[in-house]
Amino acid sequence: MLPKINQMLYYQIASSDADETKIEYKSRIADIKEDGYYIEYPLNEQTGRLKRLFLGEELSMYMLSEDGVKHYFDSHVLGFIDDGVRLVRIRIPSPDQITKVQRRSFLRVPAELELAVKLNKHSSFVCKTDDVGGGGISFLCDGSTDLKREQAIESWMLIPYKNGTIEHAGFAGEVVRVVQLDTGRKQVMLKFTKITDLDRQKIIRYCFERQLDFRNR
């Protein structure tokens, strides 16, 4: 069962903020083309407010069949158009990626990867990630580091794979939450606002490798 034009999609958005991933949004499919589904901007049913999406964000979605059965699939944001009506272009799932079994959570794994963070032209630092995923990361930094919610930063991350190769992934992000830890350090949760599909795939590949390691233990 593939979605159709005018069908409603319900979904959650991947985020470093656990509370944000619990919010359910809905969008109507306005158009279907070879390069993706074109959906309306997400609507938060609880607040009635529209949600801004960013390129590369992961979406855990489901649609309802006529008999009320939920069909789940994963997608991500490919782009945007504004031709009188603002629409979001998302990836089309293949039929075998649509299932009646709900995806419990976004693929996110604990990982200590080297991360370079640039706050502005005159301020940058190196630290380690706490966890990583296709939609964002969290990292640990010195407690004196001045970081605030909604602050924009640029980062570069080293990604080692099981075959011994190392890749670099660069991205821009927005601070979702800053937590002061008992150790005196800060945990910073970041969602991607600008990342190439290639770099996002590098991160997702690493997450899958890590997940397999955990399962084999």
C-alpha positions as a Python dict, from the first residue, in 0.01 Angstrom:
ca = {
    (1, 'M'): (0, 0, 0),
    (2, 'L'): (155, 328, -114),
    (3, 'P'): (26, 673, -9),
    (4, 'K'): (-192, 865, -255),
    (5, 'I'): (-261, 1231, -329),
    (6, 'N'): (-478, 1395, -60),
    (7, 'Q'): (-400, 1116, 185),
    (8, 'M'): (-311, 1227, 537),
    (9, 'L'): (27, 1127, 682),
    (10, 'Y'): (97, 1119, 1056),
    (11, 'Y'): (452, 1128, 1185),
    (12, 'Q'): (717, 1214, 1438),
    (13, 'I'): (1036, 1406, 1365),
    (14, 'A'): (1380, 1284, 1467),
    (15, 'S'): (1538, 1511, 1725),
    (16, 'S'): (1806, 1517, 1994),
    (17, 'D'): (1525, 1627, 2226),
    (18, 'A'): (1341, 1316, 2352),
    (19, 'D'): (1027, 1519, 2428),
    (20, 'E'): (1016, 1660, 2075),
    (21, 'T'): (1026, 1313, 1917),
    (22, 'K'): (701, 1227, 2099),
    (23, 'I'): (503, 1504, 1927),
    (24, 'E'): (284, 1378, 1644),
    (25, 'Y'): (231, 1592, 1335),
    (26, 'K'): (13, 1547, 1030),
    (27, 'S'): (37, 1658, 668),
    (28, 'R'): (-172, 1608, 356),
    (29, 'I'): (-1, 1478, 42),
    (30, 'A'): (-53, 1761, -207),
    (31, 'D'): (128, 1601, -502),
    (32, 'I'): (329, 1295, -600),
    (33, 'K'): (613, 1314, -852),
    (34, 'E'): (906, 1093, -947),
    (35, 'D'): (1138, 1291, -720),
    (36, 'G'): (924, 1261, -407),
    (37, 'Y'): (602, 1320, -219),
    (38, 'Y'): (507, 1685, -180),
    (39, 'I'): (338, 1735, 156),
    (40, 'E'): (196, 2034, 338),
    (41, 'Y'): (392, 2181, 629),
    (42, 'P'): (355, 1974, 949),
    (43, 'L'): (66, 2063, 1177),
    (44, 'N'): (84, 1995, 1549),
    (45, 'E'): (-266, 1875, 1630),
    (46, 'Q'): (-235, 1963, 1998),
    (47, 'T'): (-130, 2326, 1948),
    (48, 'G'): (-263, 2389, 1596),
    (49, 'R'): (74, 2536, 1500),
    (50, 'L'): (281, 2463, 1193),
    (51, 'K'): (627, 2311, 1235),
    (52, 'R'): (933, 2415, 1040),
    (53, 'L'): (1128, 2128, 883),
    (54, 'F'): (1492, 2121, 777),
    (55, 'L'): (1671, 1950, 491),
    (56, 'G'): (1766, 1591, 578),
    (57, 'E'): (1541, 1557, 884),
    (58, 'E'): (1418, 1203, 945),
    (59, 'L'): (1045, 1133, 963),
    (60, 'S'): (888, 824, 1118),
    (61, 'M'): (550, 812, 943),
    (62, 'Y'): (230, 614, 914),
    (63, 'M'): (-88, 629, 710),
    (64, 'L'): (-430, 480, 769),
    (65, 'S'): (-591, 236, 527),
    (66, 'E'): (-966, 245, 465),
    (67, 'D'): (-1016, -27, 725),
    (68, 'G'): (-823, 175, 985),
    (69, 'V'): (-496, -21, 978),
    (70, 'K'): (-176, 182, 1032),
    (71, 'H'): (101, 134, 774),
    (72, 'Y'): (443, 259, 885),
    (73, 'F'): (744, 378, 687),
    (74, 'D'): (1047, 605, 726),
    (75, 'S'): (1130, 903, 510),
    (76, 'H'): (1338, 1220, 517),
    (77, 'V'): (1319, 1577, 387),
    (78, 'L'): (1462, 1628, 37),
    (79, 'G'): (1371, 1992, -25),
    (80, 'F'): (1105, 2262, -33),
    (81, 'I'): (898, 2452, -287),
    (82, 'D'): (693, 2771, -257),
    (83, 'D'): (466, 2804, -556),
    (84, 'G'): (181, 2991, -392),
    (85, 'V'): (159, 2711, -136),
    (86, 'R'): (457, 2602, 74),
    (87, 'L'): (527, 2231, 37),
    (88, 'V'): (792, 1991, 167),
    (89, 'R'): (942, 1726, -62),
    (90, 'I'): (1010, 1393, 110),
    (91, 'R'): (1155, 1062, -7),
    (92, 'I'): (919, 803, -154),
    (93, 'P'): (947, 467, 26),
    (94, 'S'): (959, 146, -173),
    (95, 'P'): (664, -90, -115),
    (96, 'D'): (879, -334, 84),
    (97, 'Q'): (970, -56, 329),
    (98, 'I'): (607, -8, 432),
    (99, 'T'): (501, -229, 720),
    (100, 'K'): (221, -275, 971),
    (101, 'V'): (482, -306, 1247),
    (102, 'Q'): (550, 24, 1418),
    (103, 'R'): (901, 160, 1433),
    (104, 'R'): (961, 218, 1803),
    (105, 'S'): (1227, 485, 1782),
    (106, 'F'): (1468, 660, 1551),
    (107, 'L'): (1796, 487, 1487),
    (108, 'R'): (2020, 660, 1738),
    (109, 'V'): (2328, 509, 1898),
    (110, 'P'): (2565, 606, 2181),
    (111, 'A'): (2902, 702, 2035),
    (112, 'E'): (3213, 896, 2134),
    (113, 'L'): (3320, 1050, 1804),
    (114, 'E'): (3557, 1341, 1758),
    (115, 'L'): (3365, 1660, 1686),
    (116, 'A'): (3485, 2008, 1591),
    (117, 'V'): (3234, 2282, 1677),
    (118, 'K'): (3243, 2635, 1535),
    (119, 'L'): (3031, 2893, 1717),
    (120, 'N'): (3143, 3195, 1514),
    (121, 'K'): (3449, 3331, 1333),
    (122, 'H'): (3645, 3366, 1655),
    (123, 'S'): (3520, 3077, 1870),
    (124, 'S'): (3556, 2702, 1816),
    (125, 'F'): (3643, 2392, 2017),
    (126, 'V'): (3690, 2016, 1987),
    (127, 'C'): (3487, 1766, 2190),
    (128, 'K'): (3327, 1419, 2180),
    (129, 'T'): (2975, 1319, 2085),
    (130, 'D'): (2749, 1145, 2333),
    (131, 'D'): (2518, 991, 2075),
    (132, 'V'): (2456, 1029, 1702),
    (133, 'G'): (2173, 976, 1456),
    (134, 'G'): (2060, 1078, 1112),
    (135, 'G'): (1858, 1369, 1246),
    (136, 'G'): (2098, 1509, 1503),
    (137, 'I'): (2356, 1445, 1773),
    (138, 'S'): (2437, 1526, 2132),
    (139, 'F'): (2783, 1612, 2259),
    (140, 'L'): (2964, 1688, 2583),
    (141, 'C'): (3163, 2007, 2632),
    (142, 'D'): (3322, 2218, 2902),
    (143, 'G'): (3078, 2370, 3149),
    (144, 'S'): (3199, 2721, 3075),
    (145, 'T'): (3110, 2696, 2706),
    (146, 'D'): (2846, 2956, 2620),
    (147, 'L'): (2575, 2768, 2432),
    (148, 'K'): (2204, 2848, 2432),
    (149, 'R'): (1883, 2698, 2296),
    (150, 'E'): (1818, 2778, 1927),
    (151, 'Q'): (2180, 2883, 1878),
    (152, 'A'): (2316, 2800, 1532),
    (153, 'I'): (2654, 2627, 1502),
    (154, 'E'): (2866, 2451, 1240),
    (155, 'S'): (3035, 2115, 1303),
    (156, 'W'): (3260, 1851, 1148),
    (157, 'M'): (3267, 1495, 1273),
    (158, 'L'): (3508, 1204, 1222),
    (159, 'I'): (3327, 877, 1149),
    (160, 'P'): (3525, 549, 1176),
    (161, 'Y'): (3384, 236, 1013),
    (162, 'K'): (3443, -130, 1090),
    (163, 'N'): (3651, -177, 774),
    (164, 'G'): (3907, 74, 905),
    (165, 'T'): (3811, 369, 684),
    (166, 'I'): (3740, 711, 832),
    (167, 'E'): (3499, 963, 683),
    (168, 'H'): (3429, 1329, 758),
    (169, 'A'): (3074, 1464, 787),
    (170, 'G'): (3002, 1835, 801),
    (171, 'F'): (2674, 1997, 896),
    (172, 'A'): (2503, 2300, 1043),
    (173, 'G'): (2282, 2257, 1344),
    (174, 'E'): (2058, 2424, 1597),
    (175, 'V'): (2088, 2373, 1971),
    (176, 'V'): (1773, 2205, 2103),
    (177, 'R'): (1866, 2176, 2470),
    (178, 'V'): (2161, 2237, 2703),
    (179, 'V'): (2185, 2032, 3023),
    (180, 'Q'): (2427, 2116, 3304),
    (181, 'L'): (2563, 1784, 3436),
    (182, 'D'): (2670, 1702, 3792),
    (183, 'T'): (3024, 1656, 3660),
    (184, 'G'): (3036, 2027, 3573),
    (185, 'R'): (3026, 1958, 3200),
    (186, 'K'): (2740, 2037, 2963),
    (187, 'Q'): (2544, 1802, 2741),
    (188, 'V'): (2428, 1976, 2426),
    (189, 'M'): (2152, 1832, 2208),
    (190, 'L'): (2166, 1940, 1846),
    (191, 'K'): (1941, 1888, 1546),
    (192, 'F'): (2069, 1916, 1191),
    (193, 'T'): (1947, 2220, 997),
    (194, 'K'): (2173, 2182, 696),
    (195, 'I'): (2342, 1859, 590),
    (196, 'T'): (2405, 1700, 253),
    (197, 'D'): (2234, 1370, 181),
    (198, 'L'): (2579, 1212, 140),
    (199, 'D'): (2695, 1320, 486),
    (200, 'R'): (2368, 1214, 642),
    (201, 'Q'): (2405, 870, 482),
    (202, 'K'): (2757, 844, 628),
    (203, 'I'): (2613, 896, 976),
    (204, 'I'): (2327, 652, 921),
    (205, 'R'): (2570, 388, 794),
    (206, 'Y'): (2775, 428, 1112),
    (207, 'C'): (2459, 396, 1324),
    (208, 'F'): (2365, 71, 1153),
    (209, 'E'): (2712, -71, 1211),
    (210, 'R'): (2695, 22, 1579),
    (211, 'Q'): (2349, -124, 1614),
    (212, 'L'): (2469, -455, 1471),
    (213, 'D'): (2757, -455, 1720),
    (214, 'F'): (2514, -412, 2010),
    (215, 'R'): (2292, -695, 1883),
    (216, 'N'): (2586, -933, 1849),
    (217, 'R'): (2712, -883, 2204),
}
